[in-house]
């Protein structure tokens, strides 16, 4: 249940001019427009404005889908002279968790444990928020943060440092920082779109996107390559990965104002939706794209709860599997892959017995299921990272393939 203080904040915001937005559903793409505004692209490419307005209007900077499947989170500036963080649920109610002139502008992402990560543009406290938005400091960093994202492979936070044009790793557990790659091309103004970052499941690298380029930063120190650079891109913002199509959704906050789709395997570019010329789409989130999250006391002797929510597949058969590695992917037909490794843990999890329970079954009428994994009480398991993904099956055909999440035993 949400913190009642947030409900009070929501009521207060409504009194100040916030209105309920149109509903959004799985398959929609939510777009932050620094024009300013929030947009919804439906699967049939219909474009509509999400009618949340204040006077003076706020400027949304980033958006992210939350594992609740019914919330889209956003960060903003300019609301009553301050910056903040909030979210919208599917029926359209708006919740403001923070709004203050002392807040930085934030970048938002989500971990495999279902925690929200806020990284301050320009540097400062990088923090995580749990389900009731209780804050925990990950690190206080001096870097000029221009972009940030969770690294699925390690669970760490990667940030782009504007001062050195490099990618820096922040250890999620200790806050220790280390340089991953340097020498990136010149960065845009700090007042423009944030530098986009997203994990690339096809290579286990990280996409870094800005200006006219999309780059891959590998796990090896000093490694980055160019995926695409030049037309049609001119001012790329923060992308999101759509796991069903395997397409990276890339906003362009200048002429041409549009959201593009990029196939990371072939570097093919398609137009998802063009925007009015006055729009500045700077960040996107694929609604309900994070269908799997880890819950529980994830320590030796504890248990992992694997919360699966696929709103579009109620009553479908599901299979959840785990492995010790990520990618390059197990083919399941067509071009789709499950980004796990067919190792011993993978095979044991498919038995759905012993330490593993409810990893196979039928989704309930709401499209939900909860699998569990008992963790042996062995201290040596601390720090071990696991990966999990799920597939739903309708008839005899795979329907939904979730994003692969990373889980660290603490």
C-alpha angles and dihedrals in degrees: 000000000000121000105269089225088067091053088053089050090051091052090048091050091051088053089054093054107281112140133193113270128223115276119264128201142192110302095033120121115220115207130198109215115196084201073080124265148071122260137193124213111196121210089259087056094250107155122213135166118243099229103228110137138161131177109272092026120238122238114232114215106176141010134194136179114241125218090243083082089217101068134074114193124211140180123214148174135209098045106138087336095304145093125240155154130245145141143226124222123217096264088055105256113147124220125191113202095177137008121163141135087235094060121100121228106269139211114214132210138152132236127220087254089063094252121142116231120206118193118187118232107238095022138283133110116006107199144175127222125206127215093288092041096253106162127231121183114235096181144328105232132191093203119117093245113209099159137011141180142162114263104225092198096060106011090238127127118250119202135183112233109213094197095059100022089233140125114244127196120220113199105232093213102042106019090233114152130216134171116251104177138353141188097062115168118268113299126230125250116294087236092059129074114318118256104267121233132177136159114257108220093190093065105011087240128119125254114226111192131183143126104000099330142087113197135183118223111198128210091251113091114260095013124131134140135190116249097176136352131176134015132054088021122079107146111014118192134189113320133203132209119237105210098198096058096026089230127141108226108218124189121209114205098197139040112353092038103202149115111248131195118226122192102215092203097056104017088234114158126208131173112248094181136342117222133212110279092248092058123098106197104197106164138017138198126193102226115237091003094131100071098159131057135166119235138175139049100325100193134107106294092020132096139247116226111204107204110200120189121175106165093185095056109053111169093015124136113254137196124194118193136180136203140174092241141051124230159293076161143243112253115235099176136305111012095322124115139182106228099224133104120247093234132138094280090051092054093045093050090054089059087066091206140106107014091009123075134173093002087133130039142084126312115241125244090279093051094253138131136164121215123187136208120193112218115218113242093249116135090208089071092071109116095018112138122214131186128216137187137166139213128200120209126207112191102329096323129095107245111176127022114193127216112265112252129203121228124192122201104224 
